[in-house]
Structure formats: structure tokens, C-alpha cells
Amino acid sequence: MADHASAIKRMRQNTKRRLRNVSYKSRVKTAVKKYLQAVAEKDSAADQLLREASSLLQKGVSKGVYHKNTASRTISRLALKLTEQPTQ
């Protein structure tokens, strides 16, 4: 357990940030799952769901939840799934 006031404050900050990040990551995962399900079902709403998931990922970068390259890579892979043609 922390003894110094600065260490105690740091623990409080870390707890708040961890809870915020977990909550935000959960929102992103839900949006990505909805998008992937729409792509699998060839739903016409997949375009809109991709925009929502991309937006959440980019906002996560600005909030410090995700690294910018991680978000870019994820968005790129999601977009590929939309345009991907099934191989025969």
C-alpha cells in the first residue's frame, strides 16, 4: 500500500483512468462486433456501422485509450472486410 501522499493520489488517478478506459474499450468492442456481424450477414447497414466503429476508435486515440497506429490498423482491417470478395 502506498505511504506517500503523491503515491496515494497516483493510485486514485490510475483507478479513475482504468475504469474510464475499460468502459470506452467495451463500447469500441461492441461497435466492432456489430459491424462484423453486419458484414457476415451482408447487411446494407454495414457502411454506417463501419463509420461508427472508426469514429469511436479515432476518439479513443484522442483520449489516450489507444495508440494511433493500433487504431489505424484496426480501421484498415475492418474496411478490408467490407470490400473483400469471397475466394472460390
Backbone hydrogen bonds, N-H to C=O, Kabsch-Sander energy under -0.5 kcal/mol:
donor,donor_aa,acceptor,acceptor_aa,energy
8,I,4,H,-2.3
9,K,5,A,-2.5
10,R,6,S,-2.2
11,M,7,A,-2.0
12,R,8,I,-2.0
13,Q,9,K,-2.5
14,N,10,R,-2.7
15,T,11,M,-2.1
16,K,12,R,-2.1
17,R,13,Q,-2.7
18,R,14,N,-2.7
19,L,15,T,-2.3
20,R,16,K,-2.2
21,N,17,R,-2.9
22,V,18,R,-2.7
23,S,19,L,-2.1
24,Y,20,R,-2.3
25,K,21,N,-2.8
26,S,22,V,-1.9
27,R,23,S,-1.7
28,V,24,Y,-2.0
29,K,25,K,-2.6
30,T,26,S,-2.2
31,A,27,R,-2.1
32,V,28,V,-2.5
33,K,29,K,-2.5
34,K,30,T,-2.3
35,Y,31,A,-2.1
36,L,32,V,-2.7
37,Q,33,K,-2.2
38,A,34,K,-2.1
39,V,35,Y,-2.3
40,A,36,L,-2.3
41,E,37,Q,-2.0
42,K,39,V,-1.1
43,D,38,A,-3.2
46,A,43,D,-1.2
47,D,44,S,-0.7
49,L,45,A,-2.1
50,L,46,A,-2.4
51,R,47,D,-2.0
52,E,48,Q,-2.1
53,A,49,L,-2.5
54,S,50,L,-2.6
55,S,51,R,-2.4
56,L,52,E,-2.4
57,L,53,A,-2.2
58,Q,54,S,-2.6
59,K,55,S,-2.5
60,G,56,L,-2.1
61,V,57,L,-1.6
62,S,58,Q,-1.9
63,K,59,K,-1.8
64,G,60,G,-0.6
64,G,61,V,-1.0
65,V,60,G,-2.7
66,Y,60,G,-1.1
71,A,67,H,-2.1
72,S,68,K,-2.3
73,R,69,N,-2.5
74,T,70,T,-2.3
75,I,71,A,-2.7
76,S,72,S,-2.4
77,R,73,R,-2.2
78,L,74,T,-2.3
79,A,75,I,-2.5
80,L,76,S,-2.0
81,K,77,R,-1.4
82,L,78,L,-1.0
83,T,79,A,-1.3
84,E,80,L,-1.6
